[in-house]
């Protein structure tokens, strides 16, 4: 890759949420904006954490199927189905601060694209927020990196 920086390839239009944004609203933001991650900012508009679609799907929103036994054709639930409903409703009452990843790998606008790609692969990241003074300026996503690779490959093969 050429010596381009995060500022060259980052997505400059992105959605943020605050610490008190309800999980239900986060889900709506993911769907409406067709994004894979939402930086969470504090009252000073500084990065406090991040929520990804994987956080919603695997960690919290998808409730665990209640454990049950099949006894003579009837499903007997260990905790009762009402416990299952209660835990799901409790989850939707949570906020972004309860769900977010707090230890976010972030980079400066002058970070090298090749280094960012290496970190994304090594850490299995979908996104790296680009920050200056803890304020989010943009996001480098897997798509950003792939787009950069494609652009460079196309230029080399003209």
JOFEN-V823938 format. One record per pair of residues at least 24 apart in sequence whose ideal C-beta (glycine too) atoms are under 6 Angstrom apart, sorted by the first residue. I is the first residue (numbers start at 1). J is the second residue. Records with the same first field share a line. If there is no record, write none. Layout:
I->J + J
This chain:
1->113 + 114
4->113
5->110
6->107 + 109 + 111 + 116 + 130 + 140
7->109
9->113 + 144 + 148
10->130 + 138 + 139 + 140
11->138 + 139
12->138
14->139
16->41
17->96
19->48 + 96 + 97
20->95
21->96
22->95
23->92 + 94 + 99
24->92
26->51
36->126
37->127
39->129 + 136
40->96 + 100
45->135
46->134 + 135
47->129 + 131 + 134 + 136
49->100 + 101 + 102
50->101 + 104
51->96 + 99 + 100
55->99
60->91 + 99
63->88
106->131
109->137
113->148
116->140
117->145
